[in-house]
C-alpha cells in the first residue's frame, strides 16, 4: 500500500515539474489543432505551393514511369500488393505530437523495386488511401507527398548511384548499403523535412520539436532499415525479378560496371 502511495506521489511531482511547459503546449495544441492533419496548420500559400508542385512532379512521374513493366501481370500484382502493404504501414502509426507521427515508410524498398517514378505514383495512391481512411486531409497531401515520398525516394536513388559508382559491386553492398542504410537515412530525412515544414509554417516552435519529436527520429532509423533491408534481401534471393534495380550480371559477376541498370 505504501508503495502505491509513493508511486502516486512521484507521478504527481513529475507532472507538476513539467506543468509549465506541458500545460502551455497543450493549450496551444488545443487552440491550433483540432484533429490530426488539420487543414488550418499551415499558411494557405504554403499549402497551395506544396500541393501544386506535388501535382506537377506527380504528372512528370506518370509521364516518365516505365509502365511497360506493369503490362506483365505478375509485376502488376506485385506493384498493387506493395501499395496495399505500404498503406497498412502508413496507417499503423505512433503519434508523439498532432501531425507528427512515426511509422514505417517502406519507400526505399519501393524505389529499389520499381524505380523513382513508379514509387512516386505508389506514394500518391497510399496518400489518397490514407485520406480516405480519415488519417489526414486532402489539403495535407502536398506536405505528405514531399516529406514522406519525394525525400526518401531521392535519397534512395542518390545513394544507389553513389554505391554503384564508388563501392564494389556485390550482393552485400546492395543489401546493407542500398537497402538497410538507405532506408534508415530516408526515414530520418523524411521526418526532419516534415518537422521543418511545420516549423517554417509556424505550427510548432523549435523548443517543442526539440523536446517531443526530434530526439526520437534516430530511433526510427533501425526499424525502417531492418524492414526494408530484410525484405530486399529476401526478394533478391528468391524473387530477383521483383527488384528492378538489382542485376545479377552487375552485382554477382561484376559485369557492365559503368552502366548499371
N, C-alpha and C positions, 0 to 999 in steps of 0.2 A: 504493500500500500504506500509506504514511504517512497519507494522507487517511482511509483506513478506520479506522486506529488512533485518530487524533484524534477522529473522529466517535463511535467507540465510547466513548472516554474521556469525551467531552462528555455522552453519554447517561447514563453511569454517574453522573457528577457531578450532573446534573439529577435523576435518580431518587433519589439519596441525599439531595439537598437537600429533597425533598418526602416523605422516608420517614416523618418524624414524623407528619405529617397523613395521608398516603395510607395507610400501613400500619394506623394506628389506625382509620381509616374503613373499610378493607377488612375488618378483624377484626369491626367492628360489623355490617357488612353480612352477613358470613358467618354470624354468630350469629343475627341477627334475621330475615334474609330468605333463604329457600331458593329461591324461584322468583319470577318476575315476577308481580305482583299476588297475592302470597301472602295467605292469609286471616288470618294472625295479626298483620298490621301494626298495625291499629287496635284500640282497645278494643272489646269486644263491644257495649257500649251505643251507641257511635258508629256501628258498622256497622248495628245494628238501626234506629237513628233515621234514618240516611240511607236505608236500604233501604225502610222502611215509608213514610216521607214521599215517597220517589220513587214508590212504588206508588199512593199517594193522588193525587199530581199526575198520574201517567200515567192513572189512572182518569178524572180530570176531563178530561184531554186527549181521551181516547177518547169521553167523553160529549159534548163540545162541538166535536169535529172536524167539518169540512164534508165528510162522507162522500158527499154527493150529487155532489160534483165527481168522485169516483173511479168513479161509475157510468159515466162516459164511458170507453170502452175505451182511447183514446189517453192520457188523463190517468192512468189506472191503470197503463198500461205505463211512462209517464214516472216515476211515483212509485216503482214497483218497481225500475226501472232505476236511479233515483237512490239507492235503498237499497243496491243492489249496488255501485255506484261508491263510495259512502261506506264500505262495508265493506272494499273493497280499500284505500282510502286510509288507513283506521284501522289496517290491519294492515301497512302499509308505514311502519314507524316507526324512528326513531333513538333509542336509549336511552342517556342520559348517566348515569342512576342507576337502580337497580332500582325499577320502579314509576313513574318519571318519564320519560316518553318524549315526543319531539317527532314529531308527524305532522300532516298537513293534515286539518282537520275537515270543511270543506265545509258546515257548519251554516248559515252565513249564506245561501248560495245556496238551501238547502232552505227556510229560513224565508221568504225573499222569493218563492220559487216556490209554496209550499204553505201558508204561514201557520204560526204558532207551534204550534198543536195537532197538526196532522199531522206537523210536524217532530219533535215530542217522541215521537210514535209511531214515526217512522222511526229516531230515535236509539235507542229501546228495541230495535228489530229489529237494528240494527247492533251494539249491545252484546251481544245474545244470540248473534249470529253470531260475534263476537269471542271469547265464552266457548267456544262450540263449537269454535272454531279453536285453543283452548288458550292464547290470549294473555292471559287474565285469568280470575279465578274468579267464580262466581256471587255470592259474598258481596261482591265489589267492584263489582257493578253499580250499587249505590246511589251510590257515590262517582263513578263514571263518568257516571251519569245527571245528577247535579247539576253537576259541574265541567265536563264536556265537552258537555253537552246544554243544560241549563236556562240556564246563564250566558250562552253565546253567543246562544241564542235570545232571551232577554230583552234583551240589549244591542242586538241587531239590530233587534228590534221597537221599542225605545225610540228609537233613532237614526232609524229610519224615520219615526216620528210626529213627532219634533222637526224633521226635514228638511222634512216636508210642511207643518208649521206655520210655520217660520221662514225657510226658504230658497225661492228661486224654483223654480217647478215646470217643470223641463225635463229632457231626457234625460241631459245630462251630470251634473247634480246627482245624479240617481238612480244612475248607474253609479259615479261617483267617490266619492260620499259613502255611499250606502246599500249599495253592493256592495264596492268597494275598501276604503274606510276602515272601514266597519262590520265587515268580515271580519277585518281586522288587529286591531282593538280586541277583538273577540270572542275571537280566539285568545289574545291576551295575558291577558285576564281569565280565560279558562278555565285556562290554565297557572298563573296566580297563585292561583286558587281551589284547584286540585289541590295545589299546594305548601302552601297554608295549611292544608288539611285534614290532610295528612301531618305538618305541623309541630305542629298542635294535638293530634294523636294520639300524638306522641312518636316517630314513626318516624324523622324526621331533625331535627337542630337547625338553627338559623338559620345557623351558620357553614358547615355542609355545603351547605345550599341556596344560600347567597350565593357559595360558591366554585365549585360544579359545575352549578348549574341556573339560577338567576335571571339571571345575565349573558347567557344565550343566548335568553331569552324574546323580547327585541325582534327578534332575527333572524328569528323565525317570522312576524313582522308582515307582511313583504313577500311571503313565499311564499304565505301564506294570502290576503292581499289580492289578489295577482296572479291566483291560480287562480279565486277566486270572482268577481273583477271581470271577467276575460276571459270566463268562462262566461256571466255575466249580460249582458254587452254583446252576445255572440253570440245568446243566446236572445231578448233584447228585439228585436234587429234582424231575426232570421229566424224565430223561434218565439215571438212575444209571448203566444200563448195558453198557453204553459207557465208563464209568470211571473204568478202571481195578484196580486201587489202592484203591477204596472205597468199603468196605464190610459192609453190613447192620448189620450183627451179631457182628462185631467188634466195629463199630463206634456208632451204635444206641443201642445195647444191652450189650456191654462190654464183649462179649464172645471171647475166644481164644486170649487174650491179648498178650500172649507170642509167638503167631505165627500168626501175622497179614499177610494179603495177600501181 
